[in-house]
Amino acid sequence: MAIRPTIHVIKNVAFLGLGVMGFPMAGWLSRAGCSVTVFNRTTVKAERWCDENEGAMALTAAEAVAGAEAVFMCLGGGPVIREDVLSDSGVLRAMRSGTLLVDHTTASASLAREIASAGEECGVQCLDAPVSGGQAGAENGQLTVMVGGEPEAYERAESLIHAFAKMVRLIGPAGSGQLTKMVNQIAIAGVVQGFAEALNFAIRAGLEPEAVVDVISKGAAQSWQMDNRWETMSAGKFEFGFAVEWMRKDLRICFEESRANGAELPIAALVDQFYADVADMGGKRWDTSSLIARLNRD
Ligand SMILES: NC(=O)c1ccc[n+]([C@@H]2O[C@H](COP(=O)([O-])OP(=O)(O)OC[C@H]3O[C@@H](n4cnc5c(N)ncnc54)[C@H](OP(=O)(O)O)[C@@H]3O)[C@@H](O)[C@H]2O)c1
């Protein structure tokens, strides 16, 4: 009988960043049987996490990662990573050799490559693993995770990521996860604006939005935005997920990358300007479907 290789199952993990996304993601790892130590800059969130979940909290990131075989993080963006992860006193240097770092933050592909090569120097395998699916996806454990890195690192992380994801896939080497997330954001920008225009047109034409969406969502115009946002958009309610300021951060990353690879992004650039208008209307924290509000300005 063939002898199966022993698979070392990762048990001790750390989670850094208990924001809208990280808080529930860390909870899913705990419920999947991991021993989780969390760290968050604002301590009260870590205390609340410990009240609601099985696990421990640390008062510094270095303390959180000290005993971890794998470290997960979901932070605001690139500048935080540079300061808290890559610096001489940062997380990477505090991790043990042979461990794994999985970064769920949305940031640039070049930063992901920098983290991967800094990780190599420390003996830490790194994956860039941005997510899609929003707050609801994180809370329901239904995120989509796009991963960049080495296959061996991916194999170690895959089953853990499945604790909070319905879809996870290794796309290619370091940076490929972030590049895939950019593709996702470019695709979404045009779809949201297109649907905002269509719905606004329907309402101004005196049609009943529910009836219109019921019929056209069965045809070629169907989209996730249409199915999940037509009602709240019709009602002018925009508290349902990904914020305008986060979308603008993500589009900035896309524009930076497109300057390097030569891809043209005329619609994404236009929609970014529309989001700037929405932000000026006081909508920085509104969700991305708020593009329709701009069409109803006085
Ligand atoms: N929200 C979504 O729907 C969504 C969907 C897909 C992807 N994402 C991406 O996921 C990442 C996290 O998003 P989120 O919505 O969870 O954001 P969030 O709620 O604002 O949380 C951000 C996290 O980063 C920490 N942080 C921010 N600045 C920091 C600093 N200077 N030093 C240390 N920690 C800092 C925050 O700590 P404090 O608690 O102390 O502020 C918090 O833990 C972002 O890259 C975002 O683009 C979000």
The ligand as an SDF file (V2000), in Angstrom:
LIG
                    3D

 48 52  0  0  0  0  0  0  0  0999 V2000
  -15.3340   46.4850    2.8610 N   0  0  0  0  0  0  0  0  0  0  0  0
  -15.4700   45.7950    1.7330 C   0  0  0  0  0  0  0  0  0  0  0  0
  -16.6080   45.6080    1.2370 O   0  0  0  0  0  0  0  0  0  0  0  0
  -14.2640   45.2310    1.0230 C   0  0  0  0  0  0  0  0  0  0  0  0
  -14.4530   44.3280   -0.0180 C   0  0  0  0  0  0  0  0  0  0  0  0
  -13.3580   43.7910   -0.6760 C   0  0  0  0  0  0  0  0  0  0  0  0
  -12.0680   44.1680   -0.2940 C   0  0  0  0  0  0  0  0  0  0  0  0
  -11.8910   45.0600    0.7270 N   0  0  0  0  0  0  0  0  0  0  0  0
  -10.5050   45.4390    1.0950 C   0  0  0  0  0  0  0  0  0  0  0  0
  -10.2040   44.8360    2.3590 O   0  0  0  0  0  0  0  0  0  0  0  0
   -9.3180   45.6970    3.0840 C   0  0  0  0  0  0  0  0  0  0  0  0
   -9.9470   46.0280    4.4470 C   0  0  0  0  0  0  0  0  0  0  0  0
  -11.1950   46.6700    4.2130 O   0  0  0  0  0  0  0  0  0  0  0  0
  -12.2360   46.9230    5.4090 P   0  0  0  0  0  0  0  0  0  0  0  0
  -13.5100   47.2940    4.7520 O   0  0  0  0  0  0  0  0  0  0  0  0
  -12.1900   45.8030    6.3910 O   0  0  0  0  0  0  0  0  0  0  0  0
  -11.5850   48.2440    6.0410 O   0  0  0  0  0  0  0  0  0  0  0  0
  -11.7830   48.8660    7.4990 P   0  0  0  0  0  0  0  0  0  0  0  0
  -13.0380   48.4100    8.1170 O   0  0  0  0  0  0  0  0  0  0  0  0
  -11.5170   50.3170    7.3660 O   0  0  0  0  0  0  0  0  0  0  0  0
  -10.5700   48.1900    8.3100 O   0  0  0  0  0  0  0  0  0  0  0  0
   -9.2350   48.5110    8.0220 C   0  0  0  0  0  0  0  0  0  0  0  0
   -8.3100   47.7780    8.9830 C   0  0  0  0  0  0  0  0  0  0  0  0
   -6.9730   48.2610    8.7920 O   0  0  0  0  0  0  0  0  0  0  0  0
   -6.5090   48.8360   10.0220 C   0  0  0  0  0  0  0  0  0  0  0  0
   -5.6900   50.0180    9.7620 N   0  0  0  0  0  0  0  0  0  0  0  0
   -5.9890   51.0560    8.9500 C   0  0  0  0  0  0  0  0  0  0  0  0
   -5.0100   51.9740    8.9900 N   0  0  0  0  0  0  0  0  0  0  0  0
   -4.0770   51.5000    9.8590 C   0  0  0  0  0  0  0  0  0  0  0  0
   -2.8170   51.9660   10.3170 C   0  0  0  0  0  0  0  0  0  0  0  0
   -2.3100   53.1390    9.8880 N   0  0  0  0  0  0  0  0  0  0  0  0
   -2.1410   51.2100   11.2030 N   0  0  0  0  0  0  0  0  0  0  0  0
   -2.6450   50.0310   11.6330 C   0  0  0  0  0  0  0  0  0  0  0  0
   -3.8300   49.5110   11.2340 N   0  0  0  0  0  0  0  0  0  0  0  0
   -4.5190   50.2400   10.3560 C   0  0  0  0  0  0  0  0  0  0  0  0
   -7.7650   49.2260   10.7750 C   0  0  0  0  0  0  0  0  0  0  0  0
   -7.4730   49.3580   12.1390 O   0  0  0  0  0  0  0  0  0  0  0  0
   -8.4410   50.2830   13.0770 P   0  0  0  0  0  0  0  0  0  0  0  0
   -9.5910   49.4100   13.4500 O   0  0  0  0  0  0  0  0  0  0  0  0
   -7.5670   50.6230   14.2230 O   0  0  0  0  0  0  0  0  0  0  0  0
   -8.8320   51.4760   12.2480 O   0  0  0  0  0  0  0  0  0  0  0  0
   -8.6620   48.0280   10.4560 C   0  0  0  0  0  0  0  0  0  0  0  0
   -8.2880   46.9020   11.2030 O   0  0  0  0  0  0  0  0  0  0  0  0
   -9.0930   46.9470    2.2110 C   0  0  0  0  0  0  0  0  0  0  0  0
   -7.8870   46.7980    1.5100 O   0  0  0  0  0  0  0  0  0  0  0  0
  -10.2950   46.9410    1.2690 C   0  0  0  0  0  0  0  0  0  0  0  0
  -10.0070   47.5580    0.0300 O   0  0  0  0  0  0  0  0  0  0  0  0
  -12.9590   45.5980    1.4070 C   0  0  0  0  0  0  0  0  0  0  0  0
  1  2  1  0
  2  3  2  0
  2  4  1  0
  4  5  1  0
  4 48  2  0
  5  6  2  0
  6  7  1  0
  7  8  2  0
  8  9  1  0
  8 48  1  0
  9 10  1  0
  9 46  1  0
 10 11  1  0
 11 12  1  0
 11 44  1  0
 12 13  1  0
 13 14  1  0
 14 15  2  0
 14 16  1  0
 14 17  1  0
 17 18  1  0
 18 19  2  0
 18 20  1  0
 18 21  1  0
 21 22  1  0
 22 23  1  0
 23 24  1  0
 23 42  1  0
 24 25  1  0
 25 26  1  0
 25 36  1  0
 26 27  1  0
 26 35  1  0
 27 28  2  0
 28 29  1  0
 29 30  1  0
 29 35  2  0
 30 31  1  0
 30 32  2  0
 32 33  1  0
 33 34  2  0
 34 35  1  0
 36 37  1  0
 36 42  1  0
 37 38  1  0
 38 39  2  0
 38 40  1  0
 38 41  1  0
 42 43  1  0
 44 45  1  0
 44 46  1  0
 46 47  1  0
M  CHG  2   8   1  16  -1
M  END
$$$$
